[in-house]
């Protein structure tokens, strides 16, 4: 198999899919610096890897076993298929979607295509509600609720891979459309309840996308909508879900205001009260509630309460692993894993001032099965902890791997903000990190 032009798509397919190596391991194997590998993984069709670097990659490709070569080819084919989905859109959507040029990789094309699809799906709701209104108001049916649920599920899946910034605008626009339909359309009791629930789920994911985009006032408005819709539908699981997201928002620091741990504790308490009303409630719910409490107690500096909360999180999670099927959990709970709980444990130790312990916990996170956005968030937390304990070289090295993700498929302002302490520590020590961080921050400010 021959690669005519090495871009970040082919380089990552070789390193990750074929060889299954970290950047550090790949650099050692191929005989280049880690910084060079990162540079290759930012290459575009207009600026591909060239000369001796391309020859080195050609050599590694030729050395692959049949199994490794099959994995490499499958990864390339998957990315190309994503790019080709553009051609299968209606002509008008394709023309408006984006202009393909050398500056776009296939992965970037796929992200843009899907973002346009969100807008097309939201428009479908408007079309479904269109038509002659002289005979009375338009009716919402179960099929409309099902279509909205599919849209929400797709947002949730994509967020795990690409973060919130690329998705939030489409989600908020769709939420406005769905709320308008509820205000102006007729529906049966069953269809109305289903559509209200679906709109509540949409408000919840829209709030999370806004949170990930560092748009906290917008996130609060979305969560307020979600609470109201959950109450209208009598949907207790949705209430718990919103409480968990809003609690995490409450313990997060905004630039011009401090966290509100008491608000987080109140939300966690409300979630526990609602969850206890359901004897079949998964233990993962209670594990997640306990992590929110652990975060709040970390902000408050209450070590005893923190230890009790995190112990509860581990106990509930262990019970879930032994006695509950993951398939029986609602999709939004399936991310609750040992890695996720350890991440909250590491965060809370950082808030308590135990930076060395925090750094140790971050170092033990298992990232193999984390989504791209979660993986970047975990590594950003690790880099920040390392910077705070004075291990600047390790912090910069970890931080650079996060910047590479943020320059590529992952778009999360929240994760970039987590690297601010690394940016401060890198001043005068790593021109590469400071330059790349500043470029990304400039992009956020001007967006």
Kinemage of the C-alpha trace (Angstrom):
@kinemage 1
@onewidth
@group {chain A} dominant
@subgroup {mainchain}
@vectorlist {calphas} color= white
{ca unk a 1} P 0.000 0.000 0.000
{ca unk a 2} L 1.319 3.444 -0.984
{ca unk a 3} L 0.480 6.823 0.507
{ca unk a 4} L 0.881 9.584 -2.069
{ca unk a 5} L 0.490 12.407 0.439
{ca unk a 6} L 0.958 12.194 4.210
{ca unk a 7} L -1.504 14.411 6.099
{ca unk a 8} L -2.602 14.205 9.723
{ca unk a 9} L -5.261 11.677 8.702
{ca unk a 10} L -2.701 9.174 7.390
{ca unk a 11} L -0.163 9.847 10.157
{ca unk a 12} L -2.727 9.278 12.908
{ca unk a 13} L -4.044 6.183 11.158
{ca unk a 14} L -0.502 4.776 11.073
{ca unk a 15} L 0.287 5.616 14.694
{ca unk a 16} L -3.066 4.925 16.372
{ca unk a 17} L -4.913 2.388 14.235
{ca unk a 18} L -2.057 0.376 12.757
{ca unk a 19} L 0.659 0.529 15.430
{ca unk a 20} L -1.437 1.521 18.480
{ca unk a 21} L 1.358 3.665 19.883
{ca unk a 22} L 1.457 6.860 21.910
{ca unk a 23} L 3.184 9.859 20.366
{ca unk a 24} L 6.178 9.221 22.608
{ca unk a 25} L 6.410 5.538 21.619
{ca unk a 26} L 6.000 6.365 17.941
{ca unk a 27} L 8.701 9.049 18.122
{ca unk a 28} L 11.127 6.578 19.681
{ca unk a 29} L 10.297 3.914 17.099
{ca unk a 30} L 10.714 6.182 14.085
{ca unk a 31} L 13.682 8.176 15.415
{ca unk a 32} L 12.177 11.678 15.535
{ca unk a 33} L 11.316 14.100 18.326
{ca unk a 34} L 7.828 14.067 19.860
{ca unk a 35} L 7.398 17.683 18.741
{ca unk a 36} L 7.962 16.543 15.157
{ca unk a 37} L 5.286 13.860 15.477
{ca unk a 38} L 2.851 16.494 16.729
{ca unk a 39} L 3.728 18.677 13.753
{ca unk a 40} L 3.042 15.797 11.356
{ca unk a 41} L -0.335 15.248 13.011
{ca unk a 42} L -1.300 18.806 12.094
{ca unk a 43} L -0.372 18.377 8.399
{ca unk a 44} L -3.040 19.249 5.818
{ca unk a 45} L -3.394 18.349 2.130
{ca unk a 46} L -2.031 21.796 1.285
{ca unk a 47} L 0.913 21.392 3.660
{ca unk a 48} L 1.650 17.653 3.868
{ca unk a 49} L 4.621 15.910 5.436
{ca unk a 50} L 7.483 16.082 2.931
{ca unk a 51} L 11.035 14.927 2.128
{ca unk a 52} L 12.870 12.800 4.713
{ca unk a 53} L 9.939 12.857 7.096
{ca unk a 54} L 7.651 11.426 4.424
{ca unk a 55} L 10.282 8.816 3.550
{ca unk a 56} L 10.447 7.744 7.201
{ca unk a 57} L 6.676 7.329 7.250
{ca unk a 58} L 6.815 5.370 3.990
{ca unk a 59} L 9.342 3.033 5.603
{ca unk a 60} L 7.120 2.456 8.638
{ca unk a 61} L 4.142 1.787 6.383
{ca unk a 62} L 6.132 -0.807 4.438
{ca unk a 63} L 7.091 -2.561 7.695
{ca unk a 64} L 3.495 -3.147 8.778
{ca unk a 65} L 2.202 -6.677 9.154
{ca unk a 66} L -0.878 -7.727 7.179
{ca unk a 67} L -3.078 -7.196 10.233
{ca unk a 68} L -1.643 -3.743 10.911
{ca unk a 69} L -1.990 -2.782 7.258
{ca unk a 70} L -5.642 -3.853 7.330
{ca unk a 71} L -6.280 -1.634 10.352
{ca unk a 72} L -4.548 1.286 8.637
{ca unk a 73} L -6.614 0.832 5.458
{ca unk a 74} L -9.867 0.487 7.440
{ca unk a 75} L -9.195 3.718 9.319
{ca unk a 76} L -8.436 5.634 6.114
{ca unk a 77} L -11.545 4.196 4.436
{ca unk a 78} L -13.707 5.218 7.400
{ca unk a 79} L -12.490 8.811 7.274
{ca unk a 80} L -12.965 8.948 3.507
{ca unk a 81} L -16.492 7.580 3.865
{ca unk a 82} L -17.278 10.350 6.333
{ca unk a 83} L -16.034 12.921 3.851
{ca unk a 84} L -17.983 11.345 1.007
{ca unk a 85} L -21.223 11.715 2.996
{ca unk a 86} L -21.137 15.324 1.831
{ca unk a 87} L -21.810 14.172 -1.715
{ca unk a 88} L -24.921 12.295 -0.599
{ca unk a 89} L -26.611 15.429 0.769
{ca unk a 90} L -29.212 17.245 -1.334
{ca unk a 91} L -27.549 19.561 -3.877
{ca unk a 92} L -28.627 22.737 -2.092
{ca unk a 93} L -27.331 21.534 1.262
{ca unk a 94} L -24.062 20.422 -0.284
{ca unk a 95} L -23.583 23.763 -2.026
{ca unk a 96} L -24.261 25.705 1.185
{ca unk a 97} L -22.412 23.278 3.443
{ca unk a 98} L -18.780 24.104 2.736
{ca unk a 99} L -16.289 24.571 -0.051
{ca unk a 100} L -13.703 21.825 -0.147
{ca unk a 101} L -10.136 23.005 -0.403
{ca unk a 102} L -6.637 22.033 0.509
{ca unk a 103} L -7.060 23.629 3.910
{ca unk a 104} L -9.609 20.951 4.958
{ca unk a 105} L -8.740 17.417 6.045
{ca unk a 106} L -11.296 14.632 5.624
{ca unk a 107} L -11.939 14.624 9.375
{ca unk a 108} L -12.626 18.367 9.351
{ca unk a 109} L -15.013 17.903 6.433
{ca unk a 110} L -16.927 15.265 8.393
{ca unk a 111} L -17.353 17.606 11.347
{ca unk a 112} L -18.666 20.394 9.122
{ca unk a 113} L -21.017 18.038 7.296
{ca unk a 114} L -22.531 16.791 10.538
{ca unk a 115} L -22.916 20.308 11.856
{ca unk a 116} L -24.916 21.172 8.737
{ca unk a 117} L -26.979 18.038 9.235
{ca unk a 118} L -28.008 19.328 12.668
{ca unk a 119} L -29.369 22.454 11.031
{ca unk a 120} L -31.172 20.368 8.430
{ca unk a 121} L -32.741 18.209 11.138
{ca unk a 122} L -33.890 21.263 13.064
{ca unk a 123} L -35.392 22.616 9.860
{ca unk a 124} L -37.286 19.356 9.429
{ca unk a 125} L -39.306 20.165 12.546
{ca unk a 126} L -40.355 23.478 11.060
{ca unk a 127} L -41.363 21.763 7.817
{ca unk a 128} L -43.307 19.149 9.746
{ca unk a 129} L -45.265 21.946 11.399
{ca unk a 130} L -45.854 23.838 8.146
{ca unk a 131} L -48.876 23.786 5.904
{ca unk a 132} L -52.387 25.150 5.925
{ca unk a 133} L -53.501 26.298 9.396
{ca unk a 134} L -57.028 27.329 8.400
{ca unk a 135} L -58.447 24.060 9.708
{ca unk a 136} L -56.842 24.521 13.118
{ca unk a 137} L -53.421 24.324 14.776
{ca unk a 138} L -50.742 21.956 13.499
{ca unk a 139} L -50.557 18.699 15.460
{ca unk a 140} L -47.426 17.150 16.972
{ca unk a 141} L -47.322 13.370 16.909
{ca unk a 142} L -45.260 10.569 18.426
{ca unk a 143} L -43.165 10.471 15.250
{ca unk a 144} L -42.092 14.085 15.853
{ca unk a 145} L -40.980 13.209 19.388
{ca unk a 146} L -39.079 10.210 18.020
{ca unk a 147} L -37.317 12.380 15.440
{ca unk a 148} L -36.330 14.880 18.118
{ca unk a 149} L -35.013 12.052 20.338
{ca unk a 150} L -32.856 10.839 17.457
{ca unk a 151} L -31.454 14.334 17.051
{ca unk a 152} L -30.622 14.510 20.768
{ca unk a 153} L -28.947 11.091 20.700
{ca unk a 154} L -26.808 12.167 17.756
{ca unk a 155} L -25.761 15.347 19.548
{ca unk a 156} L -24.751 13.300 22.573
{ca unk a 157} L -22.671 10.887 20.505
{ca unk a 158} L -20.912 13.624 18.572
{ca unk a 159} L -20.200 15.651 21.719
{ca unk a 160} L -18.198 12.748 23.119
{ca unk a 161} L -15.893 12.949 20.105
{ca unk a 162} L -15.698 16.621 19.156
{ca unk a 163} L -16.764 18.640 22.211
{ca unk a 164} L -19.357 21.370 22.466
{ca unk a 165} L -18.187 24.391 20.501
{ca unk a 166} L -19.023 22.963 17.069
{ca unk a 167} L -22.474 21.814 18.187
{ca unk a 168} L -23.887 24.366 20.598
{ca unk a 169} L -25.353 26.797 18.053
{ca unk a 170} L -27.316 24.089 16.253
{ca unk a 171} L -28.540 22.625 19.549
{ca unk a 172} L -29.786 25.985 20.840
{ca unk a 173} L -31.510 26.768 17.542
{ca unk a 174} L -33.239 23.382 17.599
{ca unk a 175} L -34.293 23.983 21.205
{ca unk a 176} L -35.904 27.265 20.223
{ca unk a 177} L -37.768 25.514 17.401
{ca unk a 178} L -38.989 22.701 19.658
{ca unk a 179} L -40.194 25.151 22.342
{ca unk a 180} L -42.029 27.157 19.667
{ca unk a 181} L -43.796 24.016 18.463
{ca unk a 182} L -44.903 23.245 22.019
{ca unk a 183} L -46.300 26.759 22.339
{ca unk a 184} L -48.176 26.800 19.028
{ca unk a 185} L -49.123 23.220 18.096
{ca unk a 186} L -51.822 20.815 19.232
{ca unk a 187} L -51.072 17.301 20.495
{ca unk a 188} L -52.575 14.387 22.349
{ca unk a 189} L -51.635 13.788 25.980
{ca unk a 190} L -49.315 10.931 25.028
{ca unk a 191} L -47.635 12.756 22.144
{ca unk a 192} L -47.370 15.966 24.145
{ca unk a 193} L -45.666 14.245 27.066
{ca unk a 194} L -43.240 12.468 24.710
{ca unk a 195} L -42.365 15.686 22.881
{ca unk a 196} L -41.957 17.624 26.141
{ca unk a 197} L -39.579 14.948 27.419
{ca unk a 198} L -37.593 15.026 24.192
{ca unk a 199} L -37.393 18.821 24.347
{ca unk a 200} L -36.202 18.551 27.948
{ca unk a 201} L -33.450 16.168 26.863
{ca unk a 202} L -32.513 18.621 24.107
{ca unk a 203} L -32.365 21.487 26.633
{ca unk a 204} L -30.094 19.355 28.817
{ca unk a 205} L -27.587 18.521 26.079
{ca unk a 206} L -27.741 22.132 24.839
{ca unk a 207} L -26.842 23.259 28.370
{ca unk a 208} L -23.922 20.853 28.473
{ca unk a 209} L -22.659 22.009 25.073
{ca unk a 210} L -22.862 25.620 26.276
{ca unk a 211} L -20.969 24.670 29.445
{ca unk a 212} L -18.265 22.974 27.371
{ca unk a 213} L -18.083 26.129 25.248
{ca unk a 214} L -17.540 28.332 28.340
{ca unk a 215} L -20.947 29.980 27.791
{ca unk a 216} L -22.153 29.700 31.376
{ca unk a 217} L -25.123 32.140 31.242
{ca unk a 218} L -26.466 30.278 28.212
{ca unk a 219} L -25.941 26.943 29.979
{ca unk a 220} L -27.954 28.170 32.970
{ca unk a 221} L -30.828 29.257 30.718
{ca unk a 222} L -30.874 25.877 28.990
{ca unk a 223} L -30.887 24.061 32.324
{ca unk a 224} L -33.726 26.275 33.568
{ca unk a 225} L -35.704 25.220 30.488
{ca unk a 226} L -34.813 21.584 31.138
{ca unk a 227} L -36.001 21.732 34.769
{ca unk a 228} L -39.290 23.293 33.687
{ca unk a 229} L -39.839 20.704 30.942
{ca unk a 230} L -38.957 17.805 33.252
{ca unk a 231} L -41.551 19.100 35.723
{ca unk a 232} L -44.201 19.439 32.981
{ca unk a 233} L -43.560 15.896 31.785
{ca unk a 234} L -43.277 14.432 35.283
{ca unk a 235} L -39.964 12.922 34.208
{ca unk a 236} L -37.888 12.142 37.314
{ca unk a 237} L -34.848 10.673 35.481
{ca unk a 238} L -34.626 13.870 33.426
{ca unk a 239} L -34.765 15.912 36.640
{ca unk a 240} L -31.840 13.915 38.040
{ca unk a 241} L -29.881 14.329 34.810
{ca unk a 242} L -30.328 18.097 34.806
{ca unk a 243} L -29.404 18.299 38.499
{ca unk a 244} L -26.133 16.498 37.796
{ca unk a 245} L -25.185 18.784 34.908
{ca unk a 246} L -26.203 21.943 36.741
{ca unk a 247} L -24.261 20.859 39.849
{ca unk a 248} L -21.079 20.525 37.807
{ca unk a 249} L -21.685 23.985 36.391
{ca unk a 250} L -22.147 25.366 39.923
{ca unk a 251} L -18.707 24.177 41.092
{ca unk a 252} L -16.936 25.521 37.996
{ca unk a 253} L -15.111 28.820 38.188
{ca unk a 254} L -16.227 31.533 35.798
{ca unk a 255} L -13.856 34.397 35.033
{ca unk a 256} L -15.857 36.997 36.949
{ca unk a 257} L -17.464 34.883 39.670
{ca unk a 258} L -16.554 32.172 42.164
{ca unk a 259} L -17.971 28.633 42.233
{ca unk a 260} L -21.153 28.059 44.219
{ca unk a 261} L -20.622 24.761 46.076
{ca unk a 262} L -23.738 25.233 48.209
{ca unk a 263} L -25.848 25.355 45.055
{ca unk a 264} L -24.146 22.165 43.872
{ca unk a 265} L -24.913 20.415 47.167
{ca unk a 266} L -28.528 21.520 46.967
{ca unk a 267} L -28.829 20.090 43.457
{ca unk a 268} L -27.138 16.844 44.484
{ca unk a 269} L -29.525 16.528 47.410
{ca unk a 270} L -32.510 17.092 45.132
{ca unk a 271} L -31.218 14.434 42.729
{ca unk a 272} L -30.788 11.931 45.555
{ca unk a 273} L -34.292 12.633 46.829
{ca unk a 274} L -35.797 12.042 43.389
{ca unk a 275} L -33.663 8.949 42.700
{ca unk a 276} L -34.691 7.337 45.986
{ca unk a 277} L -38.270 7.436 44.781
{ca unk a 278} L -37.319 4.789 42.240
{ca unk a 279} L -36.321 1.494 43.828
{ca unk a 280} L -34.808 0.366 40.518
{ca unk a 281} L -32.607 3.448 40.145
{ca unk a 282} L -29.123 2.381 38.988
{ca unk a 283} L -26.276 2.670 41.476
{ca unk a 284} L -24.418 4.666 38.856
{ca unk a 285} L -26.838 7.513 39.554
{ca unk a 286} L -25.845 7.519 43.212
{ca unk a 287} L -22.166 7.255 42.292
{ca unk a 288} L -22.533 10.317 40.066
{ca unk a 289} L -24.389 12.247 42.769
{ca unk a 290} L -21.568 11.493 45.200
{ca unk a 291} L -18.935 12.793 42.754
{ca unk a 292} L -20.775 16.111 42.549
{ca unk a 293} L -20.811 16.303 46.331
{ca unk a 294} L -17.110 15.462 46.445
{ca unk a 295} L -16.388 18.355 44.082
{ca unk a 296} L -18.457 20.747 46.199
{ca unk a 297} L -16.768 19.713 49.425
{ca unk a 298} L -13.403 20.133 47.721
{ca unk a 299} L -14.292 23.752 46.912
{ca unk a 300} L -15.431 24.250 50.521
{ca unk a 301} L -12.210 22.720 51.873
{ca unk a 302} L -14.166 20.146 53.941
{ca unk a 303} L -11.836 17.147 53.830
{ca unk a 304} L -13.915 14.854 56.026
{ca unk a 305} L -17.055 15.397 53.959
{ca unk a 306} L -15.053 14.975 50.754
{ca unk a 307} L -13.647 11.620 51.897
{ca unk a 308} L -17.118 10.385 52.788
{ca unk a 309} L -18.553 11.479 49.444
{ca unk a 310} L -15.820 9.926 47.317
{ca unk a 311} L -16.015 6.682 49.330
{ca unk a 312} L -19.737 6.594 48.578
{ca unk a 313} L -19.050 7.129 44.876
{ca unk a 314} L -16.674 4.157 44.777
{ca unk a 315} L -19.007 1.937 46.811
{ca unk a 316} L -21.984 2.658 44.557
{ca unk a 317} L -19.900 2.179 41.439
{ca unk a 318} L -18.495 -1.156 42.646
{ca unk a 319} L -22.040 -2.337 43.361
{ca unk a 320} L -23.118 -1.274 39.868
{ca unk a 321} L -20.265 -3.212 38.257
{ca unk a 322} L -21.177 -6.364 40.190
{ca unk a 323} L -24.972 -6.223 39.991
{ca unk a 324} L -26.159 -3.954 37.175
{ca unk a 325} L -25.986 -4.298 33.415
{ca unk a 326} L -24.600 -1.249 31.668
{ca unk a 327} L -27.141 -1.772 28.892
{ca unk a 328} L -29.966 -1.203 31.396
{ca unk a 329} L -28.669 2.269 32.260
{ca unk a 330} L -29.905 5.355 30.408
{ca unk a 331} L -27.330 6.443 27.813
{ca unk a 332} L -26.300 9.554 29.760
{ca unk a 333} L -25.193 7.355 32.691
{ca unk a 334} L -23.042 4.920 30.742
{ca unk a 335} L -20.004 7.197 30.879
{ca unk a 336} L -19.786 6.669 34.669
{ca unk a 337} L -16.659 4.530 34.922
{ca unk a 338} L -13.716 4.034 37.256
{ca unk a 339} L -11.781 6.557 35.162
{ca unk a 340} L -14.551 9.162 35.504
{ca unk a 341} L -14.712 8.763 39.293
{ca unk a 342} L -10.921 8.904 39.556
{ca unk a 343} L -11.000 12.104 37.499
{ca unk a 344} L -13.405 13.728 39.970
{ca unk a 345} L -11.244 12.482 42.828
{ca unk a 346} L -8.199 14.116 41.242
{ca unk a 347} L -10.103 17.369 40.652
{ca unk a 348} L -11.322 17.505 44.236
{ca unk a 349} L -7.802 16.964 45.613
{ca unk a 350} L -6.635 19.869 43.484
{ca unk a 351} L -9.388 22.051 44.935
{ca unk a 352} L -8.325 20.966 48.433
{ca unk a 353} L -4.777 22.121 47.648
{ca unk a 354} L -3.310 18.599 47.427
{ca unk a 355} L -1.675 19.173 44.046
{ca unk a 356} L 0.836 16.317 44.295
{ca unk a 357} L -1.937 13.847 45.109
{ca unk a 358} L -4.030 15.286 42.308
{ca unk a 359} L -1.184 14.845 39.825
{ca unk a 360} L -0.675 11.225 40.942
{ca unk a 361} L -4.361 10.434 40.475
{ca unk a 362} L -4.427 12.015 37.037
{ca unk a 363} L -1.378 9.957 36.052
{ca unk a 364} L -3.312 6.782 36.856
{ca unk a 365} L -6.292 7.538 34.621
{ca unk a 366} L -7.005 4.888 32.002
{ca unk a 367} L -7.692 6.773 28.771
{ca unk a 368} L -7.953 3.879 26.338
{ca unk a 369} L -11.759 3.778 26.245
{ca unk a 370} L -12.461 7.463 26.858
{ca unk a 371} L -14.019 9.507 24.077
{ca unk a 372} L -11.800 12.073 22.409
{ca unk a 373} L -13.339 14.976 24.317
{ca unk a 374} L -13.126 13.201 27.677
{ca unk a 375} L -9.565 12.092 27.002
{ca unk a 376} L -8.530 15.665 26.224
{ca unk a 377} L -10.246 16.886 29.396
{ca unk a 378} L -8.530 14.296 31.567
{ca unk a 379} L -5.118 15.140 30.105
{ca unk a 380} L -5.738 18.871 30.509
{ca unk a 381} L -6.446 18.303 34.191
{ca unk a 382} L -3.243 16.295 34.477
{ca unk a 383} L -1.213 19.037 32.775
{ca unk a 384} L -2.681 21.692 35.091
{ca unk a 385} L -1.861 19.615 38.188
{ca unk a 386} L 1.701 19.024 36.984
{ca unk a 387} L 2.164 22.748 36.412
{ca unk a 388} L 0.973 23.495 39.940
{ca unk a 389} L 3.478 21.064 41.498
{ca unk a 390} L 6.300 22.628 39.472
{ca unk a 391} L 6.899 19.847 36.938
{ca unk a 392} L 6.736 22.287 34.052
{ca unk a 393} L 8.370 20.064 31.430
{ca unk a 394} L 5.876 17.250 32.021
{ca unk a 395} L 3.002 19.748 32.160
{ca unk a 396} L 4.005 21.257 28.827
{ca unk a 397} L 4.446 17.842 27.220
{ca unk a 398} L 0.992 16.739 28.377
{ca unk a 399} L -0.483 20.111 27.488
{ca unk a 400} L 0.871 19.949 23.945
{ca unk a 401} L -0.972 16.687 23.371
{ca unk a 402} L -4.192 18.439 24.431
{ca unk a 403} L -3.513 21.422 22.167
{ca unk a 404} L -3.064 19.002 19.262
{ca unk a 405} L -6.577 17.696 19.914
{ca unk a 406} L -8.003 21.199 20.248
{ca unk a 407} L -6.364 22.193 16.968
{ca unk a 408} L -7.955 19.159 15.360
{ca unk a 409} L -11.288 17.447 15.961
{ca unk a 410} L -12.022 18.504 19.563
{ca unk a 411} L -13.564 21.928 20.138
{ca unk a 412} L -13.934 22.706 23.857
{ca unk a 413} L -13.259 26.150 25.305
{ca unk a 414} L -13.634 24.695 28.800
{ca unk a 415} L -10.706 22.345 28.200
{ca unk a 416} L -8.579 25.172 26.815
{ca unk a 417} L -9.272 27.214 29.973
{ca unk a 418} L -7.957 24.340 32.061
{ca unk a 419} L -4.569 24.824 30.427
{ca unk a 420} L -4.203 28.437 31.570
{ca unk a 421} L -1.958 27.449 34.491
{ca unk a 422} L 0.254 25.527 32.043
{ca unk a 423} L 0.380 28.599 29.801
{ca unk a 424} L 1.584 30.692 32.754
{ca unk a 425} L 4.220 28.127 33.721
{ca unk a 426} L 5.411 27.757 30.114
{ca unk a 427} L 6.196 31.457 29.706
{ca unk a 428} L 9.876 31.721 28.787
{ca unk a 429} L 10.278 27.943 28.799
{ca unk a 430} L 8.268 26.638 25.857
{ca unk a 431} L 7.697 28.948 22.946
{ca unk a 432} L 5.833 26.195 21.102
{ca unk a 433} L 3.235 25.803 23.852
{ca unk a 434} L 2.706 29.512 24.445
{ca unk a 435} L 2.382 30.251 20.729
{ca unk a 436} L -0.072 27.451 20.055
{ca unk a 437} L -2.130 28.219 23.185
{ca unk a 438} L -2.321 31.907 22.301
{ca unk a 439} L -3.420 31.096 18.756
{ca unk a 440} L -6.219 28.896 20.040
{ca unk a 441} L -7.284 31.479 22.604
{ca unk a 442} L -7.321 34.172 19.920
{ca unk a 443} L -9.560 31.931 17.855
{ca unk a 444} L -11.949 31.569 20.808
{ca unk a 445} L -12.082 35.325 21.459
{ca unk a 446} L -12.747 36.204 17.831
{ca unk a 447} L -15.275 33.423 17.219
